[in-house]
Amino acid sequence: MDVSAAKEIGAGIAVIALAGVGVGIGNIFSTLVSSIARNPASRSHVFGIGMLGFALTEAVALYALLIAFLILFV
């Protein structure tokens, strides 16, 4: 097997984490909308926590992409 082929396989495996990130972000926002629909008065409290969860989940996606790019181009 060629080294470039192994790099492409490794980068593809690293990007698999993005599927979990997509599911996590969907879960965060569906729960956020559901909780605000049930109790609109708690929007100011729940919205900040939802955005924090979104930012932390999105950071995992950026790390996965960074690792994939490092595998491919270094």
N, C-alpha and C positions, 0 to 999 in steps of 0.2 A: 504494500500500500504506500502511496506517495504521501509525503509530509503535508502537502496542500490539501489532500483529501481528508487526512486526519484532522487538520485545522477546521475544515468546513463541517465535519461531523461534530467536533467539539463545540463549535459555535452554535450549531443547531440544537445540541443538547442544552446549552446554556440558555437559549431563547425559549425553551419549554416553560420556564418560570413565568413567562408573560401570559400564558393561559390561566395560571392561578391568579395572577394579578387582575386580569379581566373579570374573573369570577368574584374576586374580593371586592373590587370597586363596584360592581353591580349589586353585590350584597349590601355594601355600605349605603349606597344611595337608595335602594329599595327599602331598607330599614329606616332610613332617615325620613323618607316621604311617608311611610306608614306611621311612624311615631308622631310626626307633625299633624297628620290627618286625624289621629286619635285624640291628640291634645294640642291644639294650636297655641295655647298659652305658653307652652314649653319650647317654642321655636327658638328663642334667643339662646337658651341653654344647650339645646340638642344640636343646633346648627354648627356651633364651634367645635363640638366633639366630632361631628361627622366630617368636617373639613380637616381636622387633625388626622383622623383615620384615613381619609383619602390621601393626604400628603405622605403619610408613612407608607401606605400601600404603593403609591406611585414611586416612592424612593426605591422600593424593591425592584420595580421595572427598570428604573434607570441603572441600578447596579447590575442587573442581568444583561442589559444592553452593553454596558461598559465592559463586562467580562467577555461578551461575545466579540466585541470590537478588538479587545486586547488579544484574544486568541487569533483572530483573523489577520490583524495588521502588525503585530509585533513579532 
